Amino acid sequence: MKKVVPVILAGGIGERFWPMSRSTMPKQLLKIISDKTMIEETIDRIRSICSDGVKPLIVTGQAIADSMKAVLPSSLRYDLIIEPVGKNTAPAVALAAKWTESKYGDSTMLVLSADHDIRPVDQFVDAVKAAVDLADTEKCLAVFGIKPSRPETGYGYIELKELIAEKGASRCFVVKQFVEKPDSQAARKFLDSGNYMWNSGMFVWNTSVILEEFASHMPELFQQVNAAAAAGFTDAAIRTFYTVCVKESIDFGVMERSNRVNAVVGSFSWDDIGSWESLSRIHPQNNDGATVHGPKVYEKDCKNTIVFNSSQLSVACVGTDDLVVVSTDDALLVIDRKKCPDIKKYISEMKSGGVLPANLF
């Protein structure tokens, strides 16, 4: 029986969670959804899935590797690949697949992101088991599809074809196509059709299968990762790999080109914790649609407002409407919720404007 190896992609800065998320302490290392960091939440979620003798593999960036080690409990056993530079998800997955195959032989990879909220855990575990079985029997690339709960324009979608299996509470489908982030009208049609799922960015496949797909669709990357393996995955070999490899997503590089992609739709809820807007979905709202999280916050007559306090300051919000208010020990963000999708643009202007200290980013 193949070993199941969780691979957690934990790079990136998470700029849309500024001012809490910084280049040296991004959102996956922060306590946003509970009293645990998001990376700890992710590892806890997959403890029961790890095969005996297997350690989770974390892929993260050089800028946050030391912070990652400091945040995770010293008793936790894991392997770590440190990317000297971010090149999107295709190189990270290719390197993790070859590294996993070299250590464990042909194995089953469970690829996760470190910034998702998934509940309940037992239903997620059941769906993972269904995906592991599907990936092994069908020799396919399995992606977790999430039934939409709203006409979301910030996610990619998966269009489903025929149902091929039912495994417990999970249903398995052939994937017809991947669809890029839609406009609001298309998102509404997708929601109403019932035939389009959110693309969760979580995958299950055998290492031999995904490496075959890299060989077919990204042959140069496949050769480069083989060279890194032949060199023993030394620090120098990994630096060379990231110097020469293309910057590409696993979705565009492989998934959208492959003819053996299936989707597993489970009965768990999922949220990509991508911006402050997410807090209104994962933390309680009052009757006015206000979400308050953190200590020492006074809120009165605020409508559709998100207030997050991680500072030692006292925060008072009165009579606000459709705002996000975030307080840290050294910065305060107040932004119209409608402007949240553009926050990266504003952060870029902040960085170049010279008004705010560089260490805030």
Backbone hydrogen bonds in HBPLUS format (Angstrom, degrees):
<---DONOR---> <-ACCEPTOR-->    atom                        ^
c    i                          cat <-CA-CA->   ^        H-A-AA   ^      H-
h    n   atom  resd res      DA  || num        DHA   H-A  angle D-A-AA Bond
n    s   type  num  typ     dist DA aas  dist angle  dist       angle   num
A0108-THR N   A0003-LYS O   2.81 MM 105  6.03 177.9  1.81 168.3 169.0     1
A0051-SER N   A0004-VAL O   3.40 MM  47  5.39 166.4  2.42 145.8 143.8     2
A0005-VAL N   A0108-THR O   2.79 MM 103  6.08 166.6  1.81 165.2 169.3     3
A0110-LEU N   A0005-VAL O   3.07 MM 105  6.10 161.2  2.10 135.1 136.3     4
A0057-LEU N   A0006-PRO O   2.92 MM  51  6.27 171.3  1.93 162.3 164.3     5
A0007-VAL N   A0110-LEU O   2.73 MM 103  5.86 168.9  1.74 153.8 153.6     6
A0112-LEU N   A0007-VAL O   2.85 MM 105  6.15 164.9  1.87 165.0 167.8     7
A0008-ILE N   A0057-LEU O   2.77 MM  49  6.17 160.6  1.81 159.3 166.2     8
A0059-VAL N   A0008-ILE O   2.90 MM  51  6.17 168.0  1.91 161.2 161.9     9
A0009-LEU N   A0112-LEU O   2.80 MM 103  6.12 173.3  1.81 160.3 159.2    10
A0114-ALA N   A0009-LEU O   3.22 MM 105  6.14 142.1  2.38 156.5 147.8    11
A0010-ALA N   A0059-VAL O   2.77 MM  49  5.74 167.4  1.78 163.7 165.9    12
A0017-PHE N   A0014-GLY O   2.94 MM   3  5.78 165.2  1.97 126.5 130.4    13
A0018-TRP N   A0015-GLU O   2.88 MM   3  5.32 148.9  1.98 124.5 122.6    14
A0020-MET N   A0017-PHE O   3.04 MM   3  5.96 123.7  2.37 140.0 141.7    15
A0021-SER N   A0017-PHE O   2.98 MM   4  5.21 170.7  1.99 118.6 121.7    16
A0022-ARG N   A0025-MET O   3.15 MM   3  4.94 170.8  2.16 107.7 110.1    17
A0025-MET N   A0022-ARG O   3.15 MM   3  4.94 142.5  2.29  95.6 106.6    18
A0023-SER N   A0361-PHE O   3.17 MM 338  6.03 145.9  2.29 100.1 110.2    19
A0029-LEU N   A0026-PRO O   2.93 MM   3  5.78 162.0  1.96 127.1 133.0    20
A0030-LEU N   A0027-LYS O   2.96 MM   3  5.00 164.8  1.98 113.9 115.6    21
A0039-ILE N   A0028-GLN O   2.87 MM  11  5.37 138.0  2.05 160.7 151.7    22
A0038-MET N   A0030-LEU O   3.12 MM   8  6.22 133.5  2.35 148.1 152.2    23
A0041-GLU N   A0037-THR O   2.95 MM   4  6.28 157.8  2.00 150.9 157.4    24
A0042-THR N   A0038-MET O   2.99 MM   4  6.19 154.0  2.06 142.4 149.0    25
A0043-ILE N   A0039-ILE O   3.03 MM   4  6.29 160.0  2.07 146.8 151.4    26
A0044-ASP N   A0040-GLU O   2.89 MM   4  6.06 166.8  1.91 156.7 160.4    27
A0045-ARG N   A0041-GLU O   3.06 MM   4  6.18 146.4  2.18 141.0 149.9    28
A0046-ILE N   A0043-ILE O   3.15 MM   3  5.46 139.5  2.33 104.0 114.2    29
A0047-ARG N   A0044-ASP O   3.46 MM   3  5.37 170.1  2.47 102.6 105.4    30
A0049-ILE N   A0046-ILE O   3.03 MM   3  5.14 144.8  2.16 103.3 114.1    31
A0050-CYS N   A0046-ILE O   3.33 MM   4  6.63 141.3  2.49 155.8 163.4    32
A0054-VAL N   A0051-SER O   3.04 MM   3  5.45 151.1  2.13 139.9 137.9    33
A0079-ASP N   A0056-PRO O   2.84 MM  23  6.17 169.6  1.85 161.7 165.3    34
A0058-ILE N   A0079-ASP O   2.88 MM  21  6.15 168.7  1.89 145.7 147.7    35
A0081-ILE N   A0058-ILE O   2.86 MM  23  6.23 163.3  1.89 160.7 164.8    36
A0060-THR N   A0081-ILE O   3.02 MM  21  6.43 161.7  2.05 170.2 175.2    37
A0083-GLU N   A0060-THR O   2.73 MM  23  5.99 170.4  1.74 160.6 163.3    38
A0064-ILE N   A0061-GLY O   3.18 MM   3  5.70 145.6  2.31 110.0 118.6    39
A0065-ALA N   A0061-GLY O   3.07 MM   4  6.01 116.8  2.49 146.8 163.7    40
A0062-GLN N   A0083-GLU O   2.89 MM  21  5.67 138.4  2.07 165.7 153.0    41
A0068-MET N   A0064-ILE O   2.81 MM   4  6.00 152.2  1.89 154.5 163.2    42
A0069-LYS N   A0065-ALA O   3.01 MM   4  6.32 159.0  2.05 151.3 155.5    43
A0070-ALA N   A0066-ASP O   3.00 MM   4  6.22 150.8  2.09 143.3 151.7    44
A0071-VAL N   A0067-SER O   2.94 MM   4  6.10 148.4  2.04 147.5 155.2    45
A0072-LEU N   A0068-MET O   3.10 MM   4  6.27 164.4  2.13 155.6 158.6    46
A0076-LEU N   A0073-PRO O   3.06 MM   3  5.48 160.2  2.10 112.8 119.0    47
A0248-GLU N   A0087-LYS O   3.18 MM 161  6.50 136.8  2.37 155.8 143.6    48
A0093-VAL N   A0089-THR O   2.89 MM   4  6.00 160.9  1.93 155.7 160.1    49
A0090-ALA N   A0248-GLU O   2.89 MM 158  5.54 156.4  1.95 142.4 145.6    50
A0094-ALA N   A0090-ALA O   2.92 MM   4  6.09 165.5  1.94 155.8 160.2    51
A0095-LEU N   A0091-PRO O   2.93 MM   4  6.03 168.8  1.95 152.1 155.0    52
A0096-ALA N   A0092-ALA O   2.97 MM   4  6.07 159.2  2.01 142.7 149.2    53
A0097-ALA N   A0093-VAL O   2.82 MM   4  5.96 154.1  1.89 149.8 156.8    54
A0098-LYS N   A0094-ALA O   3.06 MM   4  6.29 165.8  2.08 152.7 155.4    55
A0099-TRP N   A0095-LEU O   2.87 MM   4  5.97 160.1  1.91 149.7 156.3    56
A0100-THR N   A0096-ALA O   2.84 MM   4  5.90 158.4  1.89 144.0 150.1    57
A0101-GLU N   A0097-ALA O   2.92 MM   4  6.11 161.8  1.96 147.5 152.7    58
A0102-SER N   A0098-LYS O   2.94 MM   4  6.08 153.5  2.01 143.8 151.2    59
A0103-LYS N   A0099-TRP O   3.07 MM   4  6.31 143.7  2.21 142.5 151.8    60
A0104-TYR N   A0100-THR O   2.82 MM   4  5.86 171.6  1.83 161.5 163.9    61
A0105-GLY N   A0101-GLU O   2.80 MM   4  4.43 137.8  1.98 126.4 130.6    62
A0207-THR N   A0107-SER O   2.75 MM 100  5.56 155.6  1.81 158.7 165.1    63
A0109-MET N   A0205-TRP O   2.75 MM  96  5.49 161.0  1.78 171.2 164.9    64
A0205-TRP N   A0109-MET O   3.15 MM  96  5.49 149.0  2.25 142.6 151.7    65
A0111-VAL N   A0203-PHE O   2.79 MM  92  5.02 156.9  1.84 144.5 151.5    66
A0203-PHE N   A0111-VAL O   3.06 MM  92  5.02 152.1  2.14 132.7 141.5    67
A0273-ILE N   A0115-ASP O   3.04 MM 158  5.70 147.2  2.15 154.7 164.7    68
A0117-ASP N   A0271-ASP O   2.87 MM 154  5.09 162.2  1.90 151.0 156.8    69
A0271-ASP N   A0117-ASP O   2.88 MM 154  5.09 134.5  2.09 143.4 154.2    70
A0119-ARG N   A0269-SER O   3.07 MM 150  5.30 155.8  2.13 136.6 143.9    71
A0269-SER N   A0119-ARG O   2.65 MM 150  5.30 167.2  1.66 171.4 167.4    72
A0124-PHE N   A0120-PRO O   3.24 MM   4  6.57 151.5  2.32 146.8 155.2    73
A0124-PHE N   A0121-VAL O   3.08 MM   3  5.02 116.7  2.50  93.8 109.7    74
A0125-VAL N   A0121-VAL O   2.86 MM   4  6.16 160.2  1.89 157.5 162.7    75
A0126-ASP N   A0122-ASP O   3.06 MM   4  6.26 154.2  2.12 139.6 146.2    76
A0127-ALA N   A0123-GLN O   3.06 MM   4  6.30 153.0  2.13 140.8 147.6    77
A0128-VAL N   A0124-PHE O   2.88 MM   4  6.21 152.5  1.96 151.8 160.0    78
A0129-LYS N   A0125-VAL O   2.99 MM   4  6.27 159.0  2.03 150.8 155.8    79
A0130-ALA N   A0126-ASP O   3.04 MM   4  6.34 151.9  2.12 143.9 151.6    80
A0131-ALA N   A0127-ALA O   2.90 MM   4  6.18 153.4  1.97 146.4 153.8    81
A0132-VAL N   A0128-VAL O   2.80 MM   4  6.07 154.9  1.86 154.4 161.5    82
A0133-ASP N   A0129-LYS O   3.07 MM   4  6.26 161.2  2.10 146.1 150.4    83
A0134-LEU N   A0130-ALA O   2.93 MM   4  6.14 157.6  1.98 145.7 152.6    84
A0135-ALA N   A0131-ALA O   2.80 MM   4  5.94 167.2  1.82 152.7 156.0    85
A0136-ASP N   A0132-VAL O   3.12 MM   4  6.23 148.8  2.22 141.1 148.9    86
A0137-THR N   A0133-ASP O   2.95 MM   4  6.11 165.9  1.97 153.2 157.0    87
A0138-GLU N   A0134-LEU O   2.87 MM   4  5.71 164.3  1.90 152.6 157.6    88
A0139-LYS N   A0135-ALA O   3.06 MM   4  5.17 122.9  2.40 118.4 128.7    89
A0141-LEU N   A0260-ARG O   2.92 MM 119  6.24 164.4  1.95 160.3 165.4    90
A0262-ASN N   A0141-LEU O   2.93 MM 121  6.15 158.0  1.98 146.4 153.3    91
A0142-ALA N   A0204-VAL O   2.90 MM  62  5.06 162.8  1.93 168.9 165.1    92
A0204-VAL N   A0142-ALA O   2.82 MM  62  5.06 150.9  1.91 144.8 150.2    93
A0143-VAL N   A0262-ASN O   2.92 MM 119  6.39 154.6  1.99 152.5 159.9    94
A0264-VAL N   A0143-VAL O   2.88 MM 121  6.20 154.9  1.94 150.0 157.2    95
A0144-PHE N   A0202-MET O   3.09 MM  58  5.75 160.0  2.13 152.9 154.7    96
A0200-SER N   A0144-PHE O   3.39 MM  56  5.90 159.2  2.44 168.4 174.2    97
A0145-GLY N   A0264-VAL O   2.99 MM 119  5.87 150.0  2.08 129.1 138.8    98
A0146-ILE N   A0198-TRP O   3.02 MM  52  4.86 158.8  2.07 134.0 140.5    99
A0198-TRP N   A0146-ILE O   2.74 MM  52  4.86 162.9  1.77 151.7 146.5   100
A0152-GLU N   A0150-ARG O   2.84 MM   2  5.56 128.1  2.11 112.4  96.2   101
A0199-ASN N   A0156-GLY O   2.90 MM  43  5.43 165.6  1.92 136.9 134.4   102
A0157-TYR N   A0179-VAL O   2.87 MM  22  4.96 166.2  1.89 146.4 151.0   103
A0179-VAL N   A0157-TYR O   2.80 MM  22  4.96 171.0  1.81 144.2 143.7   104
A0158-ILE N   A0197-MET O   2.66 MM  39  5.11 147.2  1.77 150.4 159.6   105
A0197-MET N   A0158-ILE O   2.87 MM  39  5.11 161.4  1.91 148.0 151.4   106
A0159-GLU N   A0177-GLN O   2.83 MM  18  5.32 172.1  1.84 165.3 167.5   107
A0176-LYS N   A0159-GLU O   2.80 MM  17  5.45 154.0  1.87 150.5 157.1   108
A0160-LEU N   A0195-ASN O   3.02 MM  35  5.69 172.3  2.03 169.8 171.4   109
A0161-LYS N   A0174-VAL O   2.76 MM  13  5.20 158.7  1.80 167.5 161.0   110
A0174-VAL N   A0162-GLU O   3.10 MM  12  5.79 156.9  2.15 157.9 164.0   111
A0164-ILE N   A0172-CYS O   2.77 MM   8  5.70 168.7  1.78 151.6 155.6   112
A0165-ALA N   A0172-CYS O   3.37 MM   7  5.08 150.0  2.46 136.3 133.2   113
A0172-CYS N   A0165-ALA O   2.82 MM   7  5.08 168.0  1.84 159.0 155.8   114
A0167-LYS N   A0170-SER O   2.83 MM   3  5.20 155.6  1.89 149.5 156.8   115
A0170-SER N   A0167-LYS O   3.04 MM   3  5.20 159.9  2.09 126.1 126.3   116
A0171-ARG N   A0265-VAL O   3.03 MM  94  5.29 161.7  2.06 140.5 144.2   117
A0265-VAL N   A0171-ARG O   2.86 MM  94  5.29 170.5  1.87 160.1 163.3   118
A0173-PHE N   A0263-ALA O   2.85 MM  90  5.15 160.0  1.88 149.8 156.7   119
A0263-ALA N   A0173-PHE O   2.80 MM  90  5.15 157.1  1.86 141.9 149.8   120
A0175-VAL N   A0261-VAL O   3.12 MM  86  5.77 162.1  2.16 150.8 146.2   121
A0187-ALA N   A0183-ASP O   2.91 MM   4  6.09 159.4  1.96 156.1 162.9   122
A0188-ARG N   A0184-SER O   3.06 MM   4  6.21 150.7  2.15 141.3 147.8   123
A0189-LYS N   A0185-GLN O   3.17 MM   4  6.50 154.1  2.24 143.6 150.3   124
A0190-PHE N   A0186-ALA O   2.85 MM   4  6.15 156.9  1.90 153.3 160.0   125
A0191-LEU N   A0187-ALA O   3.00 MM   4  6.22 157.7  2.05 145.6 151.2   126
A0192-ASP N   A0188-ARG O   3.01 MM   4  6.23 160.7  2.05 149.3 154.2   127
A0193-SER N   A0189-LYS O   2.93 MM   4  6.03 145.8  2.05 147.3 156.2   128
A0209-VAL N   A0206-ASN O   3.04 MM   3  5.26 122.0  2.39 101.3 115.7   129
A0210-ILE N   A0206-ASN O   3.08 MM   4  6.44 167.9  2.09 165.6 166.8   130
A0211-LEU N   A0207-THR O   3.01 MM   4  6.05 156.6  2.07 147.6 154.4   131
A0212-GLU N   A0208-SER O   3.06 MM   4  6.18 143.9  2.19 134.1 143.5   132
A0213-GLU N   A0209-VAL O   3.02 MM   4  6.35 150.1  2.11 146.1 154.5   133
A0214-PHE N   A0210-ILE O   2.92 MM   4  6.26 149.5  2.02 144.5 152.7   134
A0215-ALA N   A0211-LEU O   2.95 MM   4  6.16 156.1  2.01 142.9 149.5   135
A0216-SER N   A0212-GLU O   3.00 MM   4  6.29 141.7  2.15 140.8 150.9   136
A0217-HIS N   A0213-GLU O   2.88 MM   4  5.98 168.3  1.89 155.1 157.8   137
A0218-MET N   A0214-PHE O   2.74 MM   4  4.86 148.6  1.83 130.8 139.8   138
A0222-PHE N   A0218-MET O   2.99 MM   4  6.27 154.6  2.06 153.1 161.3   139
A0223-GLN N   A0219-PRO O   2.98 MM   4  6.26 155.5  2.04 147.6 152.7   140
A0224-GLN N   A0220-GLU O   3.00 MM   4  6.26 153.1  2.08 144.7 152.5   141
A0225-VAL N   A0221-LEU O   2.92 MM   4  6.16 153.5  1.99 151.4 157.6   142
A0226-ASN N   A0222-PHE O   3.06 MM   4  6.26 149.1  2.16 142.7 151.3   143
A0227-ALA N   A0223-GLN O   3.01 MM   4  6.27 145.7  2.13 141.1 150.2   144
A0228-ALA N   A0224-GLN O   3.10 MM   4  6.42 149.5  2.20 140.7 148.2   145
A0229-ALA N   A0225-VAL O   3.02 MM   4  6.28 152.0  2.10 142.3 149.6   146
A0230-ALA N   A0226-ASN O   2.86 MM   4  6.11 157.6  1.90 148.0 154.2   147
A0231-ALA N   A0227-ALA O   3.09 MM   4  6.29 137.7  2.27 139.3 149.6   148
A0233-PHE N   A0228-ALA O   2.92 MM   5  5.33 161.5  1.96 159.2 154.2   149
A0232-GLY N   A0229-ALA O   2.88 MM   3  5.04 159.3  1.92 109.1 114.3   150
A0238-ILE N   A0234-THR O   2.93 MM   4  6.22 158.1  1.98 156.1 161.5   151
A0239-ARG N   A0235-ASP O   2.92 MM   4  6.15 155.3  1.98 146.8 154.0   152
A0240-THR N   A0236-ALA O   2.95 MM   4  6.16 158.3  1.99 146.5 152.4   153
A0241-PHE N   A0237-ALA O   2.92 MM   4  6.12 157.5  1.97 143.9 150.4   154
A0242-TYR N   A0238-ILE O   3.03 MM   4  6.28 162.5  2.06 150.2 153.4   155
A0243-THR N   A0239-ARG O   2.95 MM   4  6.11 129.4  2.22 139.1 153.3   156
A0243-THR N   A0240-THR O   3.10 MM   3  4.97 131.0  2.35  93.0 107.0   157
A0244-VAL N   A0240-THR O   3.11 MM   4  6.37 151.0  2.20 153.8 158.9   158
A0245-CYS N   A0241-PHE O   2.94 MM   4  5.87 148.4  2.05 152.6 161.1   159
A0253-GLY N   A0249-SER O   2.86 MM   4  5.82 160.3  1.90 148.8 155.4   160
A0254-VAL N   A0250-ILE O   3.00 MM   4  5.52 156.3  2.05 132.5 138.0   161
A0255-MET N   A0250-ILE O   3.08 MM   5  6.39 160.8  2.11 154.5 157.0   162
A0256-GLU N   A0251-ASP O   2.82 MM   5  5.81 161.2  1.85 171.3 165.6   163
A0257-ARG N   A0254-VAL O   2.93 MM   3  5.32 146.4  2.05 112.7 123.5   164
A0258-SER N   A0254-VAL O   2.95 MM   4  5.95 129.9  2.21 157.0 171.9   165
A0274-GLY N   A0272-ASP O   2.68 MM   2  5.45 124.9  1.98 116.3  98.8   166
A0278-SER N   A0275-SER O   2.93 MM   3  5.66 153.8  2.00 119.2 125.8   167
A0279-LEU N   A0276-TRP O   3.06 MM   3  5.68 149.8  2.15 116.5 123.5   168
A0280-SER N   A0277-GLU O   3.28 MM   3  5.97 148.1  2.39 115.6 121.8   169
A0281-ARG N   A0278-SER O   2.87 MM   3  5.41 155.0  1.94 115.6 124.0   170
A0282-ILE N   A0278-SER O   3.23 MM   4  6.57 138.7  2.41 147.1 158.8   171
A0283-HIS N   A0279-LEU O   2.99 MM   4  5.64 148.3  2.09 147.6 150.8   172
A0286-ASN N   A0290-ALA O   2.91 MM   4  5.42 152.0  1.99 143.6 151.3   173
A0289-GLY N   A0286-ASN O   2.94 MM   3  5.30 162.5  1.97 118.9 121.2   174
A0304-ASN N   A0288-ASP O   2.91 MM  16  6.30 160.4  1.94 143.3 149.3   175
A0291-THR N   A0305-THR O   2.82 MM  14  6.27 156.7  1.87 155.9 163.5   176
A0307-VAL N   A0291-THR O   2.78 MM  16  6.16 165.5  1.80 167.9 172.9   177
A0293-HIS N   A0307-VAL O   2.87 MM  14  6.25 153.9  1.94 158.8 167.6   178
A0309-ASN N   A0293-HIS O   2.94 MM  16  6.42 160.8  1.97 157.1 163.4   179
A0315-VAL N   A0296-LYS O   2.91 MM  19  6.30 168.5  1.92 163.9 167.2   180
A0298-TYR N   A0315-VAL O   2.75 MM  17  6.17 163.1  1.78 160.4 166.4   181
A0317-CYS N   A0298-TYR O   2.78 MM  19  6.21 160.6  1.81 163.5 169.5   182
A0300-LYS N   A0317-CYS O   2.96 MM  17  6.41 150.6  2.05 158.0 165.9   183
A0319-GLY N   A0300-LYS O   2.86 MM  19  6.33 160.3  1.90 159.7 166.5   184
A0303-LYS N   A0320-THR O   2.87 MM  17  6.25 158.2  1.92 156.5 155.2   185
A0322-ASP N   A0303-LYS O   2.84 MM  19  6.26 160.3  1.88 156.3 162.4   186
A0306-ILE N   A0323-LEU O   2.89 MM  17  6.35 157.5  1.94 152.1 158.7   187
A0325-VAL N   A0306-ILE O   2.76 MM  19  6.12 164.5  1.78 167.4 172.9   188
A0308-PHE N   A0325-VAL O   2.88 MM  17  6.32 162.2  1.91 163.9 169.5   189
A0327-SER N   A0308-PHE O   2.94 MM  19  6.41 160.8  1.98 161.5 167.6   190
A0310-SER N   A0327-SER O   2.94 MM  17  6.14 170.7  1.95 175.3 173.1   191
A0337-ARG N   A0322-ASP O   2.91 MM  15  5.55 176.1  1.91 139.8 140.6   192
A0324-VAL N   A0335-ILE O   2.77 MM  11  5.27 146.2  1.89 152.6 164.1   193
A0335-ILE N   A0324-VAL O   2.96 MM  11  5.27 158.6  2.00 148.0 155.1   194
A0326-VAL N   A0333-LEU O   2.86 MM   7  5.06 161.2  1.90 146.9 153.1   195
A0333-LEU N   A0326-VAL O   2.88 MM   7  5.06 165.3  1.90 150.7 155.8   196
A0328-THR N   A0331-ALA O   2.92 MM   3  5.29 173.2  1.92 168.7 166.9   197
A0339-LYS N   A0336-ASP O   2.80 MM   3  5.31 149.9  1.89 114.6 124.4   198
A0340-CYS N   A0337-ARG O   3.18 MM   3  5.25 158.0  2.23 103.1 109.9   199
A0342-ASP N   A0339-LYS O   2.89 MM   3  5.49 149.6  1.98 118.9 128.4   200
A0343-ILE N   A0340-CYS O   3.10 MM   3  5.19 165.7  2.13 119.3 118.3   201
A0345-LYS N   A0342-ASP O   2.97 MM   3  5.50 129.4  2.23 113.8 126.2   202
A0346-TYR N   A0342-ASP O   3.38 MM   4  6.82 153.7  2.45 147.9 155.2   203
A0347-ILE N   A0343-ILE O   2.88 MM   4  6.15 154.1  1.95 152.1 159.7   204
A0348-SER N   A0344-LYS O   2.97 MM   4  6.17 155.3  2.03 145.0 151.2   205
A0349-GLU N   A0345-LYS O   3.10 MM   4  6.43 152.2  2.18 143.3 150.6   206
A0350-MET N   A0346-TYR O   2.85 MM   4  6.15 149.5  1.95 144.8 153.9   207
A0351-LYS N   A0347-ILE O   2.89 MM   4  6.16 158.4  1.93 152.6 157.5   208
A0352-SER N   A0348-SER O   3.11 MM   4  6.32 156.0  2.17 145.3 151.3   209
A0353-GLY N   A0349-GLU O   2.87 MM   4  5.76 129.2  2.13 141.3 153.9   210
A0360-LEU N   A0357-PRO O   3.17 MM   3  5.82 165.2  2.20 117.8 121.1   211
A0361-PHE N   A0358-ALA O   3.24 MM   3  6.02 172.4  2.24 123.5 125.3   212
